[in-house]
């Protein structure tokens, strides 16, 4: 009887682990943008060189989109407000912004883009109900949610370290 219970529990655990692995959600932690510009490819899920195909560039609290010659397509972003990461299952058909000389697809400044600045605690905090859909340099769409701007996600630690999650959407 004990062996049967253990086998059932093990089977349940394995099924649950497989379900979590097939969600397609990638999590990035501690992407260093404190004192340098860090270029990131959503396709590879890795930091890349500026001369390679990148989607997003991070420096301090600024996030830039790739509209240079290293991108097959210009990167654009749609900002979705009053929603959650899990509720976004499809890319919007319109509302995408590119970086230009005068505007940013993901605007800078407290409350304008991905974060708010708390004057009382002097903390940079991701806007909870804001999700971004990025049209990548390869033409795919991903939903993206910023989770932290602090080393190890700890608001008592150093700033300039991005943690975010993203997943492909249709």
C-alpha positions, 0 to 999 in steps of 0.5 A, spaced: 500 500 500 505 504 501 509 503 495 502 504 491 501 511 495 509 513 493 508 511 486 502 515 485 505 521 489 511 521 484 507 520 478 503 526 480 509 530 482 512 528 475 506 531 471 506 537 475 513 538 473 512 537 466 506 542 466 511 547 469 516 546 464 511 547 458 509 553 460 514 557 455 515 562 461 522 564 461 525 568 467 531 572 467 534 574 474 539 579 475 541 582 468 546 587 470 544 594 467 547 598 473 553 602 470 553 599 463 548 598 457 546 591 457 543 588 450 538 582 451 535 577 445 528 575 447 530 570 442 536 566 445 534 569 452 541 571 453 545 578 454 548 579 447 553 584 444 551 591 441 553 588 434 548 582 434 541 581 434 538 584 440 531 586 442 532 590 448 537 594 451 537 596 459 541 602 462 539 604 469 532 605 469 531 606 461 529 600 456 530 601 449 528 598 443 532 595 437 531 599 431 538 599 428 541 595 423 542 589 427 535 587 427 531 584 422 525 588 423 524 594 428 522 592 435 516 595 437 512 594 444 505 595 446 503 597 453 498 593 456 495 597 463 490 594 468 492 586 466 496 581 469 501 576 465 497 570 465 491 574 462 495 576 456 494 570 451 494 574 445 498 579 442 494 586 440 493 587 433 495 595 434 498 600 439 505 598 438 510 604 439 517 604 436 523 608 439 524 614 435 529 620 436 523 624 440 519 618 443 521 611 447 516 605 446 517 604 453 517 611 456 522 613 462 520 616 468 516 614 474 509 611 472 510 612 465 513 606 463 515 600 467 516 602 474 514 607 479 519 611 484 516 611 491 519 618 494 518 615 501 522 609 501 526 611 494 525 605 491 524 603 484 518 598 483 515 595 477 508 597 476 504 591 478 498 591 473 502 593 467 505 588 461 508 589 455 508 585 448 514 586 444 514 585 437 521 582 437 527 583 432 525 576 429 518 578 428 515 574 434 511 577 439 512 576 447 509 578 453 514 581 458 513 583 465 518 586 469 519 583 476 524 587 480 530 592 479 534 590 485 539 584 486 536 578 487 529 581 487 531 584 494 529 591 495 535 592 500 540 590 495 543 594 490 539 597 484 540 596 477 539 589 476 533 587 472 529 581 473 523 579 468 519 574 465 517 573 458 513 568 454 511 567 446 504 569 445 500 569 438 
